[in-house]
Each structure stands twice: as structure tokens, then as C-alpha cells.
Amino acid sequence: MTDQPRTNSLHGRPSLVCVESLGRAADPMDGLGDFLDSLPDIYAGRDFRHLASRWAECAIGGQQIGLAYGAHVIKVGVQAHILDLMERDALHFLCTHGAGAIHDIELALAGQTSEDVAAALDSGRFGMTSEPVEVWENALERTRAENLG
């Protein structure tokens, strides 16, 4: 056993990313297609290109398009883009979880959301605001009364 680390050459090591797979800058005036073509064909770049391609295929084919998303989408303000897609008939239904709904409710009721979790946990007050619960209760009562779900 030696005290020196055993090294090997970068040039002989198999690598997952090479210069040819990297993205390139796109001129914003060239449109969305050029932007998508400029994305790297690896990792999230490849995934995003695939998503855009499938989205276009579904839209052209008249299929319904849905979006499942987490709370951060609402919390950081992406909902304006989601609403725009819905108004343009490019997105048809949504699915989120409780935290996503809570952020949406808080923004609608108070114009603010996202409490300081660390401070709220320490005081035992995390998630203890009354207004979102009231909205949930009213929505559940309405769905029951109107046999909606």
C-alpha cells in the first residue's frame, strides 16, 4: 500500500459529458424553436427538449395536456405562465398537492405566502394559519353539498 493517491489521465477516463453535447447561446429574436435546438442534448436539456416536442405533438393532435407540479411553482410565481398557457388552450388541467394549494390560497387571500419555517417550527406555529383551513373546509362542504366529488 502506498501513501500517494493513485491517479489516472483525464484523457483516458470515460466521461459522460463532452464539448459536442453542450448547449449554445441562442439569439432571442430567432424564436422558441432555435432556443430549444440550442439546449444541450444531455440531462435536463434533453428532457426539456423531449417535453417540448411531446407537448407540441399533443397540442397538434388535439390531446388534453395536464401539468402536475409542486408547491414551489406557485410559491415562486410561475403561475402566471401556467395561466397564460391555459388561456391559450395549451394546457388543460392541473394537479398539485396540499402545499401547492396552500401557497395558492395564501397568495389569493393575503398577497403573500411562505412562512419562515425554522422560526415557525421553533414556536410550534408552522402551518397553523386559520384562513387556508377555512377555504379548504368551505370547498369540501361545497363539493359535498353539490355532489361534485
Long-range contacts (C-beta under 8 A, 24 or more apart in sequence): 16-42, 17-42, 55-90, 59-90, 64-92, 64-93, 65-90, 65-91, 65-92, 66-91, 66-92, 66-93, 66-94, 66-95, 67-91, 67-93, 67-94, 67-95, 68-94, 68-95, 68-96, 69-94, 69-95, 69-96, 69-100, 70-96, 70-97, 70-99, 70-100, 71-96, 71-97, 71-99, 71-100, 71-102, 71-103, 73-100, 74-100, 74-103, 74-104, 74-107, 74-113, 75-103, 75-113, 75-114, 79-104, 101-132, 101-136, 102-127, 102-132, 105-131, 105-132, 105-135, 105-136, 106-131, 106-132, 109-135
